[in-house]
Amino acid sequence: MYLALIAAWAAPVIALEWWYGGVLLRRAWRPIALAVAMTTAYMGLADVAALHNGIFEVSEDHSLPLRGGSFILEDWLFLLVTNLALAQAAVLLIEQRVTARWWRRLRGR
C-alpha cells in the first residue's frame, strides 16, 4: 500500500515537471542526478540509522517484504522521488528566473 501511495503522489508531480520543462530537464540531467543521488544517500542513511535505533518503525502490514535489516526499499524510493521532484523544480525555477531577467535586459528595462 505504501508503494502505491508513493506512486500516486509522485507520478503527477514529476509528469507535470516534464510536461512543463522536459527540454530543460534533459539538458540538466547531470546536476539533477548528482543532487538526487547525494541527498537520497544522505537522507537514506539517516533513515536507516533512525530505524536501527528505534526512533520510528514502519508497519510491515502496509509495506512490501523487501527489507534488509534497517533498509526498507519503499523508504528509499520515497526519498528518491521526493528529491527528484525537488531537484527538477529547482532547475525549472532557476531557468524561469534567468529567462525572465534576460528578456527584461533585452527589452531595455
N, C-alpha and C positions, 0 to 999 in steps of 0.2 A: 504493500500500500504506500509506503514511504517513497519508493521509486516512482510510482505513478504520480504522486503529488509533486515531486521534483520536476518531472517531465511536464506536467500541466502548468506549473509556474514558469519554468524557464523557456520552454519552446516558443510561446508567443513573444516574449521579450527579445530573445535572440533573433527570431524571424523578423520582427519589426526593425531591429537594428540593421539586418542585412537588406531588407527591402529599402530602407532609407539610404543607406550608405555602403552598399556592398562593394563598390569600386574602391572606396577609401579604405575599407577594412581589408580588402585583398592586398592593397599596397602596403599596409602597415602590419602585415601578419607577423613579422619577426618581433617587433616590440610588444605586440599583443601576446604572442606566445611566451615570450620571456616574462612578462608581467604576470600572466596567468600561472605559469609554472612556479615562479618564485613565491607568489602569495599562497597558492594552493599547497605547496610543500610546507611552508611555514605554519599556516593555519591547520593543516592536516596533522602535522607533528604535535602541535599544541592540543589538538583534539584527541590524539592517541594518548598523550600524557594525562589529559583530564580523565579519559575513560579508565586508564590504568590506575589512577589514583582515587577512583571512586567519586570524582567531583560530580559526575552525572552518569546516567545509564540510558541505553537505547533499548526499547522494548523489542524482544525477539518475536513477539506476535505480529508486529507491523513491519518487519524488515526481512530482507532476504537472508537465507542462511549462509551468506558469503562473508565469513568473518575469519580473521586471523588474529586471535588474541584480542588486543585492543583496537585492531584495524577493522573498520567497518566500511565496506565498499560504498554504501549509499551516502555516508557522511562525506567521503572524499568526492563523490560525484556532485553532491550539493555544493561543496566548496568550489569545485571546478567550474560548474555552470554559473554560479554567482560571480566568481572572479572574471569569467569570460564576459558576462553581461556588463560588468562594471568597466573592464578594460576597453571594451568596444565602445561603450557610451563615452568614456573619456576621450578616445580618439575622435569620435564624431563631434563632440562638443568643442574640442580644441580646433578641429578643422573648420567648423562653422564660424567660430570667432575670428580665426585668421582670415578666412574668406571674406567675412563682413568688413574687417578692417582694411583689407586690400581693396575692396570695392569703394570704400569711403575715400581712401587716398587717391584712387584712380579718378574719382569724380571731383577731387579737389576740395573735399570737406575736411 
